[in-house]
Amino acid sequence: MSSAQPAEKIERRKLYQDVMDRLVLLIREGNFEPGDRLPSERELMERYAVGRPAVREALQNLEWMGIITISHGERPRVAEPSFSALMGRLQVTTSQILQHSERSLEELKQARLLFENQMVRLAAEKATPDDVARLEARLEAHRASLPDMTNFLTLDMAFHREIAAITGNSIFPALSEAIIGWLGEFYLELVRAPGSEELTLKEHRKIIDAIAARDGNAAVVAMTEHLTRANALYRQCDTATSKG
């Protein structure tokens, strides 16, 4: 007696998904290079025997994915691949996740700590005098930005991105900027804690000194202290402010 197996449901694909797959295949096979124009909507309709809604939905999804760019009145173009653009497109989704999940927020902070520690170690190994000079300039600009908190936060991101650039890995700057951006609204309150601006600048100073000395271990310690920022330090800042 054979037991009946449950039926496996086969999901019905929509026409626009087939159009997307075929266009992506054309691009991957080198039929279209970055900057090239794709066929017009009418040409795609005729080529794939589908209606205008399927073509438009396919193109809109490809634009959201960063595979093509669409300008009003022009045929779509194949986009130039960019990790920065990819990270930017994840901003809305990531922000939504972090807003509704405390665990995800803590996990992202942990991921950032691991990532930036390895990044700063690599930067310390590879930094040239010119690299250190650029970090010094970033620090001075950061200090000069006070008390403009919006600019202060922007320059804080620029400092970490500069460290990422020193590694020579083209993905690191985009990833560093994206993570800080994702944490931005939560990070804003952290940096606005009384006295924390000067603390941030002192921590950046320690990171630069470690990189300049080509001391990877010291750089990791300095970065860890900067990103974790012990609760005792915050209490000291709060106490000092309340007494002032």
C-alpha positions in Angstrom: 0.0 0.0 0.0 1.6 3.2 -1.1 1.1 6.4 0.8 0.0 9.4 -1.3 2.6 12.2 -1.5 1.2 15.7 -0.9 1.0 17.7 -4.1 3.7 20.2 -4.6 2.4 23.6 -5.5 4.0 25.2 -8.5 3.9 29.0 -8.3 2.6 30.7 -11.4 5.1 33.3 -12.6 3.9 36.6 -13.8 4.8 37.9 -17.3 6.9 40.8 -16.0 9.2 38.3 -14.2 9.9 36.5 -17.4 10.6 39.8 -19.1 13.0 40.7 -16.3 14.8 37.4 -16.5 15.4 37.7 -20.2 16.6 41.3 -20.0 19.0 40.4 -17.2 20.3 37.5 -19.2 20.9 39.8 -22.2 22.9 42.2 -20.0 24.9 39.4 -18.3 25.8 37.9 -21.7 27.3 41.2 -22.8 24.7 42.2 -25.3 24.4 45.5 -23.5 27.2 47.3 -21.7 26.8 50.0 -19.0 25.5 53.2 -20.7 23.9 51.3 -23.6 20.2 52.0 -24.3 17.8 49.1 -24.1 15.1 48.5 -26.8 12.0 50.7 -26.6 8.9 49.5 -24.7 7.2 48.8 -28.0 10.2 46.7 -29.3 10.2 44.7 -26.0 6.5 44.1 -26.3 6.9 42.7 -29.8 10.0 40.7 -28.9 8.5 39.0 -25.9 4.8 39.0 -27.1 3.6 40.7 -23.9 1.6 43.8 -23.1 2.9 47.2 -22.0 2.1 46.7 -18.3 4.4 43.6 -18.2 7.2 45.5 -19.9 6.8 48.6 -17.6 6.7 46.6 -14.4 9.8 44.7 -15.5 11.7 47.9 -16.2 10.6 49.5 -13.0 11.8 46.6 -11.0 15.1 46.5 -12.9 15.5 50.2 -12.1 14.9 49.6 -8.4 17.5 46.8 -8.4 20.0 49.2 -9.9 20.4 47.3 -13.1 19.0 50.1 -15.4 18.3 53.8 -15.2 15.2 55.4 -16.6 14.8 59.0 -17.7 11.6 60.5 -18.8 11.2 60.5 -22.6 14.3 58.3 -23.2 14.9 54.6 -23.6 16.2 52.9 -20.4 20.0 52.6 -20.1 22.1 49.9 -18.5 23.4 51.2 -15.2 27.0 51.4 -14.1 27.4 48.8 -11.3 28.0 50.5 -7.9 28.2 49.1 -4.4 27.2 52.5 -3.1 24.0 52.5 -5.1 23.2 49.0 -3.9 23.7 50.0 -0.3 21.6 53.1 -0.8 18.7 51.1 -2.1 18.6 49.0 1.0 18.2 52.1 3.2 14.4 52.1 3.5 14.1 48.4 4.1 16.9 48.3 6.6 15.5 51.3 8.5 12.1 49.6 8.7 13.7 46.5 10.1 15.7 48.4 12.7 12.7 50.5 13.8 10.7 47.4 14.7 13.4 45.0 15.9 15.7 45.8 18.9 17.5 42.5 18.3 18.3 43.5 14.7 19.6 46.8 15.9 22.0 45.2 18.4 23.1 42.6 15.8 23.9 45.4 13.3 25.9 47.2 15.9 27.9 44.0 16.6 28.4 43.4 12.9 29.7 47.0 12.5 32.1 46.5 15.4 33.6 43.3 13.8 33.7 44.9 10.4 35.4 48.2 11.5 37.9 46.4 13.7 39.2 44.4 10.8 39.0 47.4 8.6 41.1 49.6 10.9 43.6 46.8 11.4 44.1 46.6 7.6 44.3 50.4 7.3 47.0 50.5 9.9 49.0 47.9 7.9 48.6 49.8 4.6 48.5 53.5 5.6 51.0 55.9 3.9 52.0 59.3 5.2 49.5 60.8 2.7 46.7 58.6 4.1 47.5 59.8 7.6 47.5 63.4 6.4 44.0 63.0 5.0 42.8 61.5 8.3 44.3 64.5 10.1 42.4 66.8 7.7 39.2 64.9 8.3 39.7 65.3 12.1 40.3 69.1 11.8 37.2 69.5 9.6 35.2 67.4 12.1 36.3 69.7 15.0 35.6 72.8 13.1 32.0 71.6 12.4 30.9 72.1 16.0 28.3 73.1 17.0 26.5 72.2 13.7 25.4 68.7 14.7 24.1 67.7 11.2 27.5 68.5 9.7 29.2 66.9 12.6 27.5 63.6 11.9 28.2 63.9 8.2 31.9 64.4 8.9 32.0 61.5 11.4 30.8 59.3 8.5 33.5 60.8 6.3 36.2 59.9 8.8 35.2 56.3 8.9 34.9 56.2 5.1 38.4 57.6 4.8 39.7 54.7 7.0 37.8 52.3 4.7 39.4 53.8 1.6 42.9 53.3 3.1 42.4 49.5 3.0 42.3 49.6 -0.8 39.1 47.5 -0.9 36.6 49.2 -3.0 33.6 47.6 -1.2 34.6 48.8 2.3 33.9 52.6 1.9 30.4 51.9 0.6 29.7 49.3 3.3 31.0 51.6 6.1 28.9 54.5 4.9 25.8 52.3 4.5 26.1 50.9 8.0 26.5 54.3 9.6 23.6 55.5 7.5 21.4 52.6 8.6 22.2 53.4 12.2 21.9 57.1 11.7 18.7 58.0 13.5 19.7 55.9 16.5 23.3 57.1 16.3 22.1 60.8 16.4 20.8 60.5 19.9 24.1 58.8 21.0 26.3 61.6 19.6 24.0 64.3 21.1 24.6 62.9 24.6 26.1 65.7 26.7 29.9 66.0 26.2 30.0 63.2 23.6 31.2 65.4 20.8 34.5 66.0 22.4 34.7 62.4 23.4 34.2 61.4 19.7 37.0 63.7 18.6 39.4 62.3 21.3 38.6 58.7 20.2 39.2 59.6 16.5 42.6 61.1 17.6 43.5 57.8 19.2 42.6 55.9 16.1 44.7 58.2 13.9 47.7 57.8 16.2 47.5 54.0 16.1 47.2 54.0 12.3 50.1 56.5 11.9 52.2 54.2 14.2 51.2 51.2 11.9 50.0 49.5 15.1 47.1 47.3 14.1 46.4 46.0 17.6 46.3 49.5 19.1 44.0 50.6 16.2 41.6 47.8 17.0 41.6 48.7 20.7 40.9 52.4 19.8 38.1 51.5 17.4 36.5 49.1 19.9 36.5 51.8 22.6 35.1 54.3 20.1 32.2 52.1 19.0 31.3 50.5 22.3 31.8 53.6 24.4 31.5 52.3 27.9 28.5 53.3 29.9 30.7 54.7 32.6 32.0 57.3 30.2 28.4 58.4 29.4 27.6 58.6 33.1 30.6 60.8 33.6 29.5 63.1 30.8 25.9 63.3 32.3 27.3 64.0 35.8 29.6 66.7 34.5 26.8 68.4 32.6 24.3 68.3 35.5 26.9 69.9 37.8 27.7 72.7 35.3 
